[in-house]
Amino acid sequence: MSLEVRPQMENGFFAEIYGADLTQCDDGQFDEIRQAHLRHGVIVIRDQALSPDQQIAFSQRFGPLSIHVLEEQLLVGYPEILLVTNKKENGRYLGIPDLGRQWHTDQSYQETPALGSLLYALEVPGDGSGDTHFADMTAAYEALPQGERERLDGLQAEHRYDHKHENFELSDNQVDRLPGVLHPLIRTHPETGRKALYLGVQLVKRIVGLSPDDSTETLERLYAHCTQPTFVHRHKWRKGDLVFWDNRCTMHAAQPYDDQRVTRHMHRTTVVGERPF
């Protein structure tokens, strides 16, 4: 049966997919999903019921999975799954309740950042909070004036993961394993060939070759540009959603929720990508 794909923005960015059962996804349906992911940048596959093994198996069809540096926030027995949750056990959070509150693209601090991330919602806040915003970084790049694109093309930015979370911080060992890396400020998608801005508020430390003031001014201006409403879709989560975003051409930011009063419990798998160019 063919899937129903519903783009959510006028330019086609972000699409909802109905009619998929990822526990028995044949090659034809998988190819439809893969093409939708490339076409729309972010897809949400609605109404899924996935075990950890099933989520891992589906995710691995897109490529090898990464093991996140935050070992204590991984699902026991399933190191491929990062827990995005405010659930506690013995007074300690089982995962990360405040992951990704600033605009970013996943694991850009690594030599080979994430191709895509798949976040599966097992429990969502009953009050409607805890949305995620997604930014179309291809459209944002293409909307820049030609002179600005020419000025930025060829520049590099330093990406490094060294910030603290609200409820925990990296160990010295984890910091040592993440020395930082340089990536193009404008990257080319290896499958579509389209260019996109490649940024992250806390992860991008500077633009190489610019003075500190010029680097800060340029980054602030670019963040203001690419997070305009015309480039952003706000996803309101439902239980059973599997959201799959392309880290090569999008940014995202999780919105706050009352983690003392409501539950937001999700499993994330992350597909390893290639070095940006």
N, C-alpha and C positions, 0 to 999 in steps of 0.2 A: 504494500500500500504506500502511495506517495505521501510525503510529509506535507503539512501545511506550514508555510513560512510567512510570518507577518512582520515586515520591517516596521520599526517604531518611529523613525525620523524620516523627514521628507527626502533626504539624500541617501536613504537606505541604511544608515548606520543603526546598529542594534536590531536584532530580529528575535521574535518569539517563534518557537517551533513546537507544533502539536502533532500528535499521532505517532511519536517514537516510543519504542520500548527498548531501552538500552541493554536490558538483560538478554535480548535475543535480536541483536542488530546485525542483519546480514550485510554483505559487501555493498549491495546497491544502496541500502539506506545509509550506511556509513559514508559512502561517497557523497550523498546528498548533504549530509551534515557537514562534512569537511568542506565542500564547496560553499555552503552557507556561511561557515566560519570565515573563510577567506573573503567572501563577498561583503559581509556585513560587519566584520571586525569583532563583534560580540554577539553571541547567541545565548538564549535561555531555552533549554529543553525542558518543557513543563511536565509535571505529573510523573516523576520517576520514583521508583522504590528500589534503591541500590544498597547492597551490602558493601562493606569495604573491598572485598575481593572483586566484586563486579565493577565498582568505580575504578579500581586500579586496572583491571583488564581492559575496560573501554578506553581509559586514558592512554594506556600503552600502545594503542593502535595508532596514535599520532607520533610516537617516538619514545625514547627512554625517559624515565621519570627521575627527577632530582630528589635528593634527600636533603631537607632543609637543615641549615646550620643549628637551628634551635632544637636540639635533641630532646629536651624535656617537654617540648610542646607537640611531640609526635604521638600518634595513636599507638598504644602498646600493641606490639605484634605486627604493626603495619607502618614501617618507617617511611613509606612513600606518602603517607597521609599526615598533613599538618592540621592540628586541631585549632579551629577558629571558634572559640567558645568562651562563655563566662561561667560554665559549670565548674564546681569545685569538688575536691575530694580531700578530706582531712585539712580543710582550711586553705588549700592551695588550688589555684586555677589549673585545670587540666590542660588548657591551651592558652591561646592569646585572645583576650576579650577586646582589646583595643588595636587590632592589627590594621595598618593601612589607613589611618585617619587623614594623612596628608596625601596630596596627589603624587602618584608614583607609578612605575611599571616594575613588575616583579623581578627580583634578583638581578637588576641591572648592575649591581656591584660585583658581579662575577664575570670572568673572561668570556664564558658562553652563557648569556642570560637566558631567561625562560622564553620559550616559544609561545606557550600559552598556559593559562591556569584554569582549572576546573573546580569550581566551588559548589558543593552540594549541600542544600539546606535540609537538615533533619528537624530543626525546631526554629521558629521565627517568632519575634515578639508579637504578642496579641494586640498591642496598641498601635501597630503599623509603623513602628520606628525601625532603625537599623538598615535603612536603604543604602544602596551603593551608587555613586555617580561614575559614569564612564565618559571619557572625552575622546573624540575622533581626532587623532593627531595627524592623520593624512589630510583631512579637510582643513584643519588648522594651518598646516604647512602650505597647502595650495592657496589659501586665502591671504597669505602674506604678500606684500608688494614684491615685484620681481627683484628690485634692488636689494631688499632685505634677504630674500632667499639666496641671492648671489653672495651677499656678505657672510651669511651663516654657513653656507656650504663649504665643507672642508675643515671647519673648526671641530675641535674635540672638547669633551667635558670630562671631568673627573667624577666618577661614581664611587661612593664608599658608604658602607653600612656601619655606623658607629654611634647611632643615636639611642637614647633610652626610651623604653616604653613606659606607660603610666604605671604598670604593675610589676615590671621586672626589667632587668638590663642584661646586656651581653656579658658573659664571663670574659676574663682576660684572654683565655685560650681561644674563645670564639672571635674576639677582636683581632687576635694575631693571625687567625686563618683568613681574615678579610682585609687585606692590605689596600684594597681599592684598585680601580682599573680605569683606563681612558677609553671612551667610546665616541663615535661621531655624534655631533649635535643633531645632524640630519642623517637618518639612516635610510637605506633602501630595502624594501621588503623583498626577501629572496624568492618569493613565489609570485607575487603580483607585479613586482618591479616598480611600485609606486614609492615615493619618498614620504617620510613622516618626521616630525619633531620627536626627539628622544630625550625625555626629561624626567625629573623626579624631585619634588621640593626638598625633602630631607637627604636624599641620596646624592644629588648632584651638588658638588661642593664649589666648583668653579669652572669657567670656560678657559681652557688653556690658551695662553697667548694674549689675553686681555688683562688690563690692570684690574685690581680688585673692585674698584668702583664701577668700571665699565662692565665687568662680569656680572656683578650684582644687578646693575641697572638692566642689562640685557635679559637676564634670567627673569627678573620680576616682570618685565614687559611681556616676555613670551608666555609666562604663566597666566597673566591677565588676559592675553589674547586667546590662548587655547582653551581656557575654561569659561569662555562666554557661553551663554545659553544656546546659541546656534550650533555649538559643537558638542553639547553635553546631553546625555540621556540619564534620567534618574530611574533606577530599577527598584521597584518595590517587591521584596521577596515574598514568595509563597513556599510553604512546605512542599518538598518534592522538586523544587527547581534545581537544575544543574546549569550553572552559568559558566560559559567557556569563552574567555576573552583572549584576544591576540595581543600579547605584550609587545609585539614588534611595531604596532601602529595605534596603540591606545594607551591612555592613562586611566587610573581609577582612584577613588577615594571613598572609604567606608564612612558612613555618617554615624554620629554618636547615638547611643541609646542608654537607658537606665539599667546598667548591668547588675544593680542590686535588687531590681524589682521584676524584670522580665528576663527570659532566656533566649539567647541566640546561639545556636549550636550547629556548626558546619564542618564538613570535611573538605580539605583542599589537596588536590594532586597537581603537580606542576611538570609540564613537558619541557625537557631540555632543548634549547635552541642552538643557534650558531653564533659565532662572533659577528657583531654588527659591522656593516660596511656602508 
